[in-house]
Amino acid sequence: MVWSLIALGAIILLAGLDQPLVLLVIAAVLGGFMMFVYSILLIQLNRKALPRAIELRGYRLAVMGFVILFFGFFSALILIEQVQKLFA
């Protein structure tokens, strides 16, 4: 996964996008999407691999669910917006 991010960064720079604001926006969007994926994987790992005594439960699991909804919503919003700009 790290190498894919490095490759994506190299592609972005080779495509000629060297404006600081554009690069900052791209980095923020990728970071938000990675947090969305990371939160899902973290819940799966905590629920399946950890002993029952220390697994995620209660309000911590609810907060992680909120985090998934939060980052998922904004990732989907940006994706829809960019696809509409691309085909408009």
Secondary structure, DSSP 8 states (H G I E B T S, - for coil): -HHHHHHHHHHHHHTT---HHHHHHHHHHHHHHHHHHHHHHHHHHHHHTS-GGGS--HHHHHHHHHHHHHHHHHHHHHHHHHHHHHH-
